Amino acid sequence: MFGGSVYEYQPRKATHKRWYNWQVSGQKAFPVITKLLPYLRLKRRQGRLALKLIELLHSQRNRNMRFRITPKLDRPRVALWEKMTRLNAPRNRRVHFL
């Protein structure tokens, strides 16, 4: 329905279940996130940040092949990345170390 790639992972232990990973990236992710956003409960803020990042990258896109990312262009990207990283940080620091 949305495109992307599906990967199947077979665990090393026979007692574990196999699992699947679906991935869509870049500009193709925008309609997916937009349609899934109303259903996101735990990752809604991450979804909104991802939409902002996609919009930012699209607005900064330059068809010139000599385009370089300047510090001025990189600052908002880094800020969004840092917000996303903080949201995805594990809550139990005794178990998950940063």
JOSULHU-V797857 format. One record per backbone hydrogen bond with DSSP energy under -1.0 kcal/mol. CO is the residue of the C=O (numbers start at 1). NH is the residue of the N-H. E is the energy in kcal/mol with one decimal. If there is no record, write none. Layout:
{{CO;NH;E} {CO;NH;E}}
This chain:
{{5;23;-2.8} {7;21;-2.7} {9;19;-2.1} {13;16;-1.2} {19;9;-3.3} {21;7;-2.9} {23;5;-2.7} {26;29;-1.7} {29;33;-2.8} {30;34;-2.5} {31;35;-2.1} {32;36;-2.2} {33;37;-2.2} {36;39;-1.8} {37;40;-1.0} {43;47;-2.3} {44;48;-2.3} {45;49;-2.4} {46;50;-2.5} {47;51;-2.1} {48;52;-2.2} {49;53;-2.5} {50;54;-2.5} {51;55;-2.4} {52;56;-2.6} {53;57;-2.8} {54;58;-2.3} {55;59;-2.3} {56;60;-1.8} {64;67;-1.5} {70;74;-2.3} {71;75;-2.0} {74;78;-2.7} {75;79;-2.3} {76;80;-2.1} {77;81;-2.3} {78;82;-2.7} {79;83;-2.1} {80;84;-2.3} {81;85;-2.5} {82;86;-2.4} {83;87;-2.1} {84;88;-1.9} {91;93;-1.2} {92;96;-2.6}}
